[in-house]
Amino acid sequence: MKRSIAAASLHYAVLIFLALLCVMPIVVIFATSLRQQVQIFAEPLNFLFMPTLENYRAVLQEDKLDRYLFNSLFVGVVSTVITLVLGCMAAYGLARFRFKGRTTIAYTTLLLRTVPLAVLAIPVFVIWNNWNLVNSLWGLVLLYVAVNLPFTIWLLYGFVLQVPIELEEAAAIDGCGPFRVFTLVFLPLIAPGLAAASIFTFRIAWNEFILALVLTDRHTRTLPVAASLFIT
């Protein structure tokens, strides 16, 4: 009994330590945002300081903040919707239609996601420039769809395999056409996968910096690129 209590205590102690380890960087960043610039670069670092909202005031007073926010929301939402639509249909086709090499194709799509985005900066800029997509929000949307689609297909492929095909066959027998089977029967069953894929896709589109920096100008910047302008 004592051994089990000690093991449980050690288990929770490790979990608490790991939680603090994850939270501490966020706490440090937030505390730093409440310092004046002189205090941030002061040596040695003083842990006792007078909090100020001057940094937040400077950001909110930025003239084009609303434009940058709109750009990020537009790119994130539109690219997420397009990626989910294409990824869902591709995953369904890979899982339901029998053809040679379908499993290989499914896992090859995941390997495409392992390519670092920084490696794509120069070739993407050259291609997008030839297509007149540089300094365009739709250019970013197309790029993020291409970047996120492989992982989305692989993720949804696993969810599709868990859906019994008998449910779709039963709906078809009851008179549902292929479109109604797909939208009314199949999609609700993979809703958790769609939610996970949408979070992943939107997060990438919202946070991505390098490609957005290369492909945008002062009118089409997203929030991460605009935030870098405050670094002095």
TORKE-872092 format. One line per field, with one value per residue: residue number from 1; residue in one letter; x, y, z of N, C-alpha, C, O, CB in turn. Coordinates in steps of 0.2 Angstrom, whole numbers, plus 2048, in hexadecimal, padded with zeros to 3 digits. Glycine has a CB too. Example, Ala and Ser with C-alpha at 12.3 -4.5 7.8 and 13.67 -1.06 7.14 Angstrom:
REM residues 2
n: 1|2
res: A|S
n_xx: 842|840
n_yy: 7E4|7F5
n_zz: 827|823
ca_xx: 83E|844
ca_yy: 7EA|7FB
ca_zz: 827|824
c_xx: 842|840
c_yy: 7F0|800
c_zz: 827|827
o_xx: 847|843
o_yy: 7EF|806
o_zz: 82A|828
cb_xx: 839|846
cb_yy: 7EA|7FD
cb_zz: 82D|81D
//
This chain:
REM residues 232
n: 1|2|3|4|5|6|7|8|9|10|11|12|13|14|15|16|17|18|19|20|21|22|23|24|25|26|27|28|29|30|31|32|33|34|35|36|37|38|39|40|41|42|43|44|45|46|47|48|49|50|51|52|53|54|55|56|57|58|59|60|61|62|63|64|65|66|67|68|69|70|71|72|73|74|75|76|77|78|79|80|81|82|83|84|85|86|87|88|89|90|91|92|93|94|95|96|97|98|99|100|101|102|103|104|105|106|107|108|109|110|111|112|113|114|115|116|117|118|119|120|121|122|123|124|125|126|127|128|129|130|131|132|133|134|135|136|137|138|139|140|141|142|143|144|145|146|147|148|149|150|151|152|153|154|155|156|157|158|159|160|161|162|163|164|165|166|167|168|169|170|171|172|173|174|175|176|177|178|179|180|181|182|183|184|185|186|187|188|189|190|191|192|193|194|195|196|197|198|199|200|201|202|203|204|205|206|207|208|209|210|211|212|213|214|215|216|217|218|219|220|221|222|223|224|225|226|227|228|229|230|231|232
res: M|K|R|S|I|A|A|A|S|L|H|Y|A|V|L|I|F|L|A|L|L|C|V|M|P|I|V|V|I|F|A|T|S|L|R|Q|Q|V|Q|I|F|A|E|P|L|N|F|L|F|M|P|T|L|E|N|Y|R|A|V|L|Q|E|D|K|L|D|R|Y|L|F|N|S|L|F|V|G|V|V|S|T|V|I|T|L|V|L|G|C|M|A|A|Y|G|L|A|R|F|R|F|K|G|R|T|T|I|A|Y|T|T|L|L|L|R|T|V|P|L|A|V|L|A|I|P|V|F|V|I|W|N|N|W|N|L|V|N|S|L|W|G|L|V|L|L|Y|V|A|V|N|L|P|F|T|I|W|L|L|Y|G|F|V|L|Q|V|P|I|E|L|E|E|A|A|A|I|D|G|C|G|P|F|R|V|F|T|L|V|F|L|P|L|I|A|P|G|L|A|A|A|S|I|F|T|F|R|I|A|W|N|E|F|I|L|A|L|V|L|T|D|R|H|T|R|T|L|P|V|A|A|S|L|F|I|T
n_xx: 804|809|814|80D|807|812|817|80D|80D|81A|818|80E|815|81F|817|812|81E|822|817|819|825|821|819|820|829|81E|81A|825|827|81B|81D|828|822|81C|826|830|83A|847|849|848|854|85D|86B|871|863|854|848|83E|833|82A|81B|815|80A|80F|815|80A|801|808|808|7FA|7F7|7FC|7FA|7F6|7F2|7E6|7E4|7EF|7EA|7DE|7E4|7EB|7E0|7D8|7E1|7E3|7D6|7D1|7DA|7DA|7CD|7CD|7D7|7D2|7C6|7CC|7D5|7CD|7C5|7D0|7D5|7CA|7C9|7D5|7D3|7C8|7C7|7CD|7DD|7ED|7FB|7F6|7F7|805|805|7FD|806|811|80D|80E|81B|81F|81B|826|82F|839|833|83B|843|83C|83A|841|83F|831|82F|834|82B|81F|820|821|814|80D|809|80F|810|802|7F3|7EC|7F6|7FD|7F3|7F2|7FF|7FF|7F5|7FB|806|800|7F7|7FD|7FF|7F2|7EB|7F1|7ED|7DF|7DD|7DF|7D4|7CA|7CB|7C7|7B9|7AB|7A8|79B|792|791|78C|780|779|779|771|765|761|769|774|784|78A|782|785|792|792|788|789|797|7A0|79C|7A0|7AE|7B0|7B9|7C6|7C5|7C5|7D1|7DA|7D6|7DA|7E8|7EC|7E7|7EF|7FC|7FB|7F8|803|80F|81E|82A|828|81D|823|82C|823|81A|815|814|807|801|805|806|801|80C|817|815|817|824|82A|82A|835|843
n_yy: 7FA|806|807|809|815|81D|81B|821|82E|832|831|83B|846|846|849|856|85D|85C|863|870|872|874|87F|889|890|898|8A0|8A7|8AE|8B6|8BD|8C4|8CC|8D6|8DE|8ED|8F2|8F5|8EE|8E1|8DE|8E0|8DE|8D7|8CC|8D2|8CC|8D2|8DE|8EC|8E9|8ED|8F3|8F7|8F1|8EA|8F4|8FA|8F1|8F0|8FC|8FC|901|8F8|8EC|8E6|8E3|8D9|8D0|8CC|8C6|8BB|8B4|8B2|8AA|89F|89A|897|88F|884|87F|87C|872|868|864|85F|856|84D|847|841|838|830|82A|823|81A|813|80F|801|7FF|7FC|7FF|809|80A|80D|819|821|821|827|834|839|83A|845|850|851|859|867|877|882|87E|87F|88C|894|88D|88D|89B|89E|897|89C|8A9|8A9|8A5|8B0|8B1|8B6|8C1|8C0|8BB|8B0|8A8|8A4|89D|892|88D|888|87F|875|872|86D|863|855|850|851|848|83C|83C|83C|830|826|827|825|817|812|813|809|801|7FC|804|80E|807|802|80E|812|807|80B|816|821|82C|82C|839|83D|832|834|841|841|836|831|83C|841|836|837|843|846|844|84E|859|858|859|866|86E|86C|870|87E|883|882|88B|897|899|898|89F|8A1|89E|8A7|8B3|8B4|8B4|8BF|8D0|8E1|8E3|8D6|8CF|8C3|8C0|8BA|8BE|8CC|8CE|8CC|8D8|8E0|8DC|8E2
n_zz: 800|804|7FB|7EF|7F1|7F2|7E5|7DE|7E3|7DE|7D0|7CE|7D2|7C8|7BD|7C1|7C1|7B3|7AE|7B3|7AD|7A0|7A1|7A6|79C|795|7A0|7A2|796|796|7A2|79E|794|79B|79F|79E|78F|793|79F|79A|794|79E|7A8|7B7|7B5|7BC|7C7|7CD|7C9|7C2|7BC|7AB|79E|792|787|782|77F|775|76A|768|763|757|746|73C|742|742|734|733|73C|735|72A|72F|734|729|720|728|72B|71E|718|721|71F|711|711|71A|712|706|70C|713|709|702|70B|70D|701|700|70A|708|6FA|6F1|6EB|6E4|6EE|6F6|704|705|6FF|708|713|70E|70C|718|71A|712|71A|722|71D|720|722|71F|716|70A|707|6FD|6F1|6F0|6F0|6E4|6DB|6DF|6DC|6CE|6CB|6CF|6DC|6E7|6F5|6F8|700|6FC|6F6|702|708|6FE|700|70D|70D|705|70D|719|714|712|71F|725|71C|720|72D|72E|726|72F|738|72F|72C|737|737|735|726|724|729|720|715|719|71A|70D|708|70E|706|704|6FB|6F4|6F7|702|70B|70E|713|71E|725|725|728|735|73D|73D|743|74F|749|73F|747|74D|742|73D|748|748|73A|73A|744|73F|733|73A|742|73A|734|72C|71E|71C|71F|714|709|70A|70A|711|711|711|71C|729|73B|742|73A|73B|749|74A|747|752|759|760
ca_xx: 800|80E|817|808|806|818|817|808|810|81F|814|80B|81B|822|812|812|825|821|812|81C|82A|81E|815|825|82A|819|81A|82B|825|816|820|82C|81E|81A|82C|833|840|84E|849|849|85B|861|86F|86E|85B|851|842|839|832|824|818|813|807|811|816|803|7FF|80C|805|7F3|7F7|7FF|7F5|7F4|7F1|7E0|7E6|7F3|7E6|7DA|7E8|7EC|7DA|7D6|7E5|7E3|7D0|7D0|7DF|7D8|7C7|7CF|7DB|7CD|7C2|7D0|7D8|7C8|7C4|7D5|7D6|7C5|7CB|7DB|7D1|7C2|7C8|7D3|7E2|7F4|7FF|7F2|7FA|80B|803|7FB|80B|815|80A|810|823|81F|81B|82C|834|839|830|840|846|837|839|844|83C|82A|82E|835|825|819|821|81F|80D|80A|806|813|80C|7FB|7F0|7EA|7FC|7FF|7EE|7F4|805|7FE|7F1|800|80A|7FC|7F3|7FF|7FD|7EB|7E8|7F3|7EA|7D8|7DD|7DF|7CD|7C5|7CC|7C3|7B2|7A9|7A5|795|78D|78F|788|779|776|778|76B|75F|760|76E|778|78B|78B|77F|788|798|791|784|78B|79E|7A3|79B|7A4|7B5|7B1|7BF|7CB|7C5|7C7|7D8|7DD|7D5|7DF|7EF|7EC|7E7|7F5|802|7FA|7F8|80A|815|822|82F|825|819|828|82E|81E|815|817|812|800|7FE|809|802|803|813|81C|815|81A|82C|82C|82B|83B|848
ca_yy: 800|80C|807|80B|81C|820|81B|826|835|833|832|842|84B|847|84C|85D|860|85D|868|876|873|876|885|88E|895|89C|8A4|8AC|8B2|8BA|8C2|8C9|8D1|8DB|8E2|8F2|8F0|8F6|8E9|8DB|8DD|8E2|8D8|8D0|8CC|8D3|8C8|8D6|8E3|8EF|8E7|8F2|8F0|8FB|8ED|8E8|8FA|8FC|8EC|8F1|903|8FB|903|8F3|8E6|8E3|8E0|8D3|8CB|8C9|8C2|8B5|8B0|8B0|8A5|899|897|895|88A|87F|87D|878|86C|863|862|85B|851|848|843|83D|833|82C|826|81E|815|80F|80C|7FD|7FF|7FA|805|80E|80B|811|820|824|823|82C|83B|83C|83C|84B|855|851|85E|86D|87D|887|87C|881|893|897|88A|890|8A2|89F|895|8A0|8AF|8A7|8A4|8B6|8B0|8B9|8C6|8BE|8B6|8A9|8A5|8A1|897|88C|88A|885|879|870|870|869|85D|84E|84D|850|842|836|83B|83A|829|821|827|822|810|80F|813|803|802|7F9|80A|811|802|802|815|811|803|80F|81B|827|82C|82D|83F|83D|82E|838|847|840|830|830|841|841|831|839|849|847|845|854|85E|858|85C|86D|872|86C|874|885|885|883|890|89C|89A|897|8A5|8A1|89F|8AD|8B8|8B4|8B5|8C4|8D7|8E4|8E2|8CF|8CC|8C0|8C2|8B8|8C3|8D3|8CE|8CC|8DF|8E3|8DA|8E8
ca_zz: 800|805|7F5|7EA|7F3|7F0|7DE|7DB|7E4|7D9|7CA|7CE|7D3|7C2|7B9|7C3|7BF|7AC|7AD|7B5|7A8|79A|7A2|7A8|796|794|7A5|7A1|790|798|7A6|79A|790|7A0|7A1|799|78B|796|7A4|797|792|7A3|7AB|7B7|7B4|7C2|7C7|7D0|7C4|7C2|7B5|7A7|798|78D|781|77F|77C|76E|765|767|760|750|742|737|745|73F|72E|734|73F|730|725|732|735|722|71E|72D|72A|717|717|725|71C|70B|713|71C|70D|702|710|715|703|700|710|70C|6FB|702|70F|705|6F3|6F1|6E6|6E6|6F0|6FA|70B|704|6FD|70E|718|70A|70D|71F|719|70F|71F|726|71A|723|71E|71D|70F|705|707|6F7|6EB|6F1|6EE|6DC|6D8|6E0|6D8|6C7|6CB|6D2|6E3|6ED|6F8|6F7|705|6F9|6F6|708|708|6FA|702|713|70B|702|712|71E|711|713|726|725|719|724|734|72C|724|735|73A|72A|72C|73D|736|732|71F|724|72A|719|711|71C|718|705|707|710|700|704|6F5|6F6|6FB|709|70F|70F|718|723|728|726|72B|73C|740|73D|746|753|745|73B|74C|74E|73C|73D|74C|745|734|73C|748|73A|72F|73E|745|736|734|727|717|71C|71E|70D|704|70B|70B|717|711|712|722|72F|741|744|737|73E|750|74A|746|758|75C|75F
c_xx: 804|812|813|807|80C|819|813|80A|815|81D|812|810|81E|81E|812|818|824|81D|815|822|827|81B|81A|827|825|818|81F|829|820|819|825|828|81C|820|82D|839|846|84E|84A|850|85F|865|872|866|858|84A|83C|839|82B|821|815|80F|809|812|80F|800|802|809|7FE|7F2|7FA|7F9|7F2|7F3|7EB|7E0|7EA|7EF|7E1|7DE|7E9|7E6|7D8|7DA|7E4|7DC|7CF|7D4|7DD|7D2|7C9|7D3|7D7|7C9|7C6|7D3|7D3|7C6|7C9|7D6|7D0|7C6|7D0|7D8|7CC|7C3|7CE|7D7|7E9|7F8|7FC|7F5|801|80A|801|801|811|813|80D|818|823|81F|821|831|834|837|835|843|842|837|83B|840|834|82A|82F|82E|820|81A|820|817|809|806|80A|80F|804|7F9|7EF|7F1|7FE|7FA|7F0|7FA|803|7F9|7F6|804|806|7F8|7F6|7FE|7F6|7E8|7EA|7EF|7E3|7D8|7DC|7D8|7C9|7C5|7C8|7BC|7B0|7A5|79D|790|78C|78B|781|776|774|771|764|75D|764|773|77F|78D|788|782|78F|797|78D|786|793|7A1|7A2|79F|7AB|7B6|7B7|7C5|7CB|7C7|7CE|7DC|7DC|7DA|7E6|7F0|7EC|7ED|7FB|801|7FA|7FF|810|818|826|82C|821|81D|82A|829|819|819|814|80A|7FD|802|804|804|80A|818|81B|818|821|82E|82D|831|840|84F
c_yy: 806|80D|80A|813|820|821|820|82D|837|834|839|847|84C|84A|854|860|861|862|86F|878|876|87D|88B|893|89A|8A1|8AA|8B0|8B8|8C0|8C7|8CE|8D7|8DF|8E8|8EF|8F0|8F0|8E2|8D9|8DF|8DC|8DB|8D1|8CD|8D0|8CC|8DD|8E6|8ED|8EE|8EF|8F4|8F7|8EB|8EE|8FC|8F7|8EE|8F8|902|8FC|8FD|8EC|8E2|8E0|8D9|8CE|8C8|8C5|8BB|8B0|8AD|8AA|89F|896|894|88F|883|87B|879|872|867|860|85D|855|84B|844|83F|837|82E|827|821|819|810|80C|807|7FD|7FE|800|80A|80F|80F|818|824|826|827|833|83E|83E|843|851|856|856|864|873|882|885|87E|888|896|894|88D|897|8A2|89D|899|8A7|8AE|8A7|8AB|8B5|8B2|8BF|8C6|8B9|8B0|8A5|8A1|89B|891|889|885|87F|873|86D|86B|863|856|84C|84D|84A|83C|836|839|832|824|821|824|81A|80D|810|80D|804|800|7FF|80D|80D|802|809|815|80D|807|815|821|826|82D|833|83F|838|831|83D|846|83A|830|836|842|83C|833|840|84B|848|84B|85A|85E|85B|863|871|872|870|87C|887|886|889|897|89E|89B|89E|8A6|8A2|8A5|8B3|8B9|8B6|8BB|8CB|8DA|8E4|8DB|8CC|8C8|8C2|8C0|8BD|8CA|8D3|8CE|8D3|8E2|8E1|8E0|8E6
c_zz: 800|7FE|7F0|7EB|7F1|7E9|7DB|7DD|7DF|7D2|7C9|7CE|7CC|7BD|7BB|7C0|7B7|7AA|7AE|7B0|7A2|79B|7A3|7A2|795|799|7A4|79C|792|79D|7A3|796|794|7A2|79C|795|78F|79C|7A1|796|798|7A6|7B2|7B7|7BB|7C2|7CA|7CC|7C5|7BB|7B1|7A1|792|786|77E|77C|775|769|763|763|759|74B|73E|73B|743|739|72F|737|73A|72B|728|732|72E|71F|722|72B|723|716|71B|721|715|70C|716|717|709|706|712|70F|701|705|70F|706|6FC|706|70C|6FE|6F3|6EB|6E8|6E8|6F4|701|70A|703|704|713|714|70B|713|71E|716|714|723|723|71D|71F|71C|717|709|703|700|6F1|6EB|6EE|6E7|6D9|6D9|6DC|6D1|6C6|6CE|6D8|6E9|6EF|6F7|6FD|702|6F7|6FC|709|705|6FD|709|712|709|708|717|71B|713|71A|727|722|71D|72A|733|72A|729|738|735|72B|732|73C|732|72B|71F|725|724|715|713|71A|711|704|709|70B|700|6FE|6F8|6FA|702|70E|712|715|71E|728|72A|72A|732|740|741|740|74A|74E|741|740|74D|748|73B|741|74A|73F|736|740|744|736|734|741|740|734|72E|720|717|71C|717|708|705|70B|711|717|713|718|726|735|743|741|73A|745|750|749|74C|75C|75A|762
o_xx: 803|813|816|807|80C|81B|814|80A|816|81F|813|80F|820|820|812|818|826|81E|815|823|82A|81B|819|827|826|817|81E|82B|821|817|825|82B|81A|81F|82B|83C|84A|854|84D|852|866|862|875|864|85A|846|836|83E|827|823|813|811|805|810|80F|7FD|7FE|808|7FC|7ED|7FA|7F4|7EC|7F3|7EB|7DE|7E8|7EF|7E0|7DB|7E8|7E6|7D5|7D8|7E4|7DC|7CD|7D2|7DD|7D1|7C6|7D2|7D8|7C8|7C4|7D3|7D5|7C5|7C8|7D8|7D1|7C5|7D0|7DA|7CB|7C0|7D3|7D4|7EA|7F8|7FF|7F5|803|80E|803|801|814|817|80E|81A|828|821|822|836|82E|839|834|845|845|834|837|83E|832|825|82C|82C|81C|815|81D|815|803|801|808|80C|801|7FC|7EF|7F0|801|7FB|7F0|7FA|806|7FA|7F5|806|809|7F6|7F2|7FB|7F4|7E4|7E6|7ED|7E0|7D3|7D9|7D5|7C4|7C0|7C6|7B8|7B2|7A1|79A|78A|786|787|77D|770|76F|76E|75F|758|763|775|780|791|78C|783|790|79B|78F|784|795|7A5|7A6|7A0|7AE|7BB|7BA|7C9|7D1|7CA|7D1|7E1|7E1|7DC|7E9|7F5|7F0|7EF|7FF|806|7FC|801|815|814|826|82E|820|81B|82B|82B|814|81F|811|807|7F7|801|7FE|809|80D|81D|821|81A|824|834|830|833|842|853
o_yy: 80B|812|80E|817|825|826|824|831|83C|839|83C|84C|851|84F|858|866|866|866|874|87D|87A|881|891|899|8A0|8A7|8AF|8B6|8BE|8C5|8CD|8D4|8DC|8E4|8E7|8EB|8EB|8EE|8DE|8D3|8DF|8D7|8E0|8D7|8C9|8D2|8CB|8E0|8E3|8F0|8F2|8EA|8F4|8FA|8EB|8EE|8FE|8F9|8EE|8F9|907|8F9|8FC|8E7|8DC|8DA|8D4|8C8|8C1|8BF|8B6|8AA|8A8|8A5|899|890|88E|88A|87E|875|873|86D|861|85A|857|84F|845|83E|839|831|828|821|81B|813|80A|806|809|7FD|7FF|805|80F|815|813|81C|82A|82B|82B|837|844|842|846|856|85A|858|867|873|885|889|87F|88A|899|897|88E|899|8A6|8A0|89B|8AA|8B3|8A8|8AB|8B8|8B2|8C3|8CB|8B5|8AB|89F|89B|896|88C|883|880|87A|86E|868|866|85F|852|846|848|847|838|830|835|82F|81F|81C|821|817|807|80D|80B|809|802|7FF|80F|810|802|809|817|80E|806|819|825|821|82E|833|842|839|830|83E|849|83A|82F|834|843|83D|830|843|850|84C|84E|85E|864|85F|867|876|877|874|880|88D|88B|88D|89C|8A4|89D|8A3|8AB|8A7|8A8|8B8|8BF|8B9|8BB|8CB|8D7|8E6|8DB|8C6|8CB|8C5|8C4|8BF|8CD|8D8|8D1|8D5|8E8|8E3|8E1|8EA
o_zz: 7FC|7FC|7EC|7E6|7EE|7E6|7D6|7D8|7DD|7CF|7C4|7CB|7CA|7B9|7B6|7BE|7B5|7A5|7AA|7AE|79E|796|7A2|7A3|793|798|7A5|79C|791|79D|7A4|795|792|7A6|796|798|78E|79D|7A4|797|797|7A6|7B2|7B8|7C0|7BE|7C9|7CB|7C7|7B6|7B4|79E|78D|781|778|777|771|763|75D|75F|755|74C|73C|738|743|737|72C|736|73A|729|725|731|72D|71D|71F|72B|723|713|718|721|714|709|714|717|707|703|711|70F|6FF|703|710|706|6FA|705|70D|6FD|6F6|6E5|6EE|6E5|6F6|703|70E|705|705|715|718|70B|714|721|717|713|726|726|71E|719|716|713|704|6FE|6FC|6ED|6E5|6EB|6E3|6D4|6D4|6DA|6CD|6C1|6CE|6D9|6EE|6EB|6F6|6FE|705|6F7|6FC|70C|707|6FD|709|716|70B|708|71A|71F|714|71B|72B|725|71E|72C|736|72A|729|73A|737|72A|733|741|72D|72B|71B|723|723|711|70F|718|70F|700|706|70C|6FC|6FD|6FE|6FF|706|714|718|719|723|72D|730|72E|736|746|745|73E|749|750|740|73E|74D|749|739|740|74A|73F|733|73F|745|736|731|741|742|733|72A|71D|712|719|715|703|701|70C|715|71C|715|718|727|736|746|744|73B|747|754|74B|74D|761|755|762
cb_xx: 7FB|813|81A|802|804|81E|816|801|812|824|80F|806|820|824|80B|812|82A|81F|80C|820|82E|818|811|82B|82C|812|81A|831|822|810|824|831|818|817|832|834|840|84E|842|845|85C|85D|875|870|859|850|842|83B|834|824|812|819|7FF|818|819|7FF|800|813|805|7EF|7FB|802|7F8|7FA|7F1|7DA|7EA|7F9|7E2|7D7|7EF|7EF|7D4|7D7|7ED|7E3|7CA|7D1|7E6|7D6|7C2|7D3|7E0|7C9|7BF|7D6|7DB|7C2|7C2|7DC|7D5|7BE|7CD|7E0|7CE|7BC|7C9|7D0|7E1|7F7|803|7EB|7FC|80F|7FE|7F6|80F|816|803|80F|826|819|815|82F|832|840|82B|845|847|830|83D|84B|83C|827|834|83B|823|818|829|822|80A|806|805|81A|80E|7F9|7EA|7E7|802|7FE|7E7|7F5|80A|7FA|7EC|804|80D|7F7|7F2|807|800|7E7|7EC|7FA|7E9|7D5|7E4|7E3|7CB|7C7|7D3|7C5|7B0|7A4|7A9|794|790|796|78B|779|77B|77E|76B|760|759|772|777|790|789|778|78A|79C|78E|77D|789|7A1|7A1|793|7A3|7B8|7AA|7C0|7CB|7BE|7C3|7DB|7DA|7CE|7DE|7F1|7E7|7E0|7F7|803|7F3|7F4|80B|812|826|834|821|815|82E|831|81A|812|817|814|7FD|7FF|80D|802|7FE|814|81B|80D|817|82E|827|825|83E|845
cb_yy: 800|80B|800|808|81D|81D|814|825|835|82D|82C|842|848|840|849|85D|85B|856|867|876|86D|872|885|88B|891|898|8A1|8A8|8AE|8B7|8BE|8C5|8CD|8D8|8DE|8F9|8F3|8FD|8E9|8DA|8E1|8E5|8D6|8CC|8C6|8DB|8C2|8D8|8E1|8F7|8E3|8F7|8F1|8FF|8E7|8E5|900|8FB|8E5|8F2|908|8F4|908|8F1|8E8|8E8|8E4|8D5|8CE|8CF|8C6|8B6|8B5|8B5|8A7|89B|89C|89B|88B|881|882|87D|86E|866|867|85F|853|84C|848|841|836|82F|82B|822|818|814|811|7F5|806|7F7|808|80C|804|80D|821|81F|81C|82A|83B|836|837|84C|853|84B|85F|86F|880|888|874|87E|897|895|883|88F|8A6|89A|88E|8A2|8B1|8A1|89E|8B9|8A8|8BB|8CD|8BB|8BA|8AA|8A9|8A6|89A|88F|88F|889|87A|873|876|86E|85F|84E|852|857|841|837|842|83E|828|823|82F|824|80E|814|819|7FF|7FF|7F4|80E|813|7FB|802|81B|80E|7FD|812|81D|827|831|82C|845|83B|827|83A|84D|83F|829|82F|848|840|82B|838|84B|841|83F|855|85D|851|858|86F|86E|865|872|886|880|87D|890|89B|895|894|8A6|89B|899|8AD|8B7|8AD|8AE|8C3|8DB|8EC|8E5|8CC|8D1|8B8|8C0|8B1|8C3|8D5|8C8|8C8|8E2|8E1|8D3|8EE
cb_zz: 806|80B|7F3|7EA|7FA|7F3|7DB|7DF|7EB|7D9|7C9|7D3|7D8|7BF|7BA|7CB|7C1|7A9|7B1|7BC|7A7|798|7A9|7AB|790|794|7AC|7A0|78B|79C|7AC|795|78D|7A6|7A1|79C|785|79A|7A8|791|78C|7A9|7A6|7BD|7B1|7C4|7CB|7D8|7BD|7C3|7B7|7A4|799|78F|783|784|781|76F|768|76D|764|74F|73D|732|74D|73F|729|739|745|72C|724|739|738|71D|71E|734|72C|712|718|72C|71A|707|718|722|709|6FF|716|717|6FD|700|717|70B|6F5|705|715|705|6EE|6F2|6E2|6E0|6EB|6FA|70E|6FE|6F8|712|71A|703|70D|724|715|70A|724|727|712|726|722|723|710|707|70C|6F6|6EB|6F8|6F2|6DA|6DA|6E8|6D9|6C4|6CF|6CC|6E4|6EA|6F5|6F0|708|6F2|6F4|70E|706|6F3|704|718|705|6FD|716|721|70A|712|72B|722|712|726|737|728|720|73A|73B|723|72D|743|732|736|71A|729|72F|716|711|724|71A|702|70B|717|701|70B|6F1|6F0|6F6|708|70B|709|714|721|725|71F|727|73E|73C|736|749|757|740|739|752|750|736|73E|753|743|72F|740|74D|735|72C|744|74A|72F|73A|727|716|723|723|70B|703|712|705|717|70A|70C|726|72E|746|743|72F|73E|753|745|742|75D|759|761
//
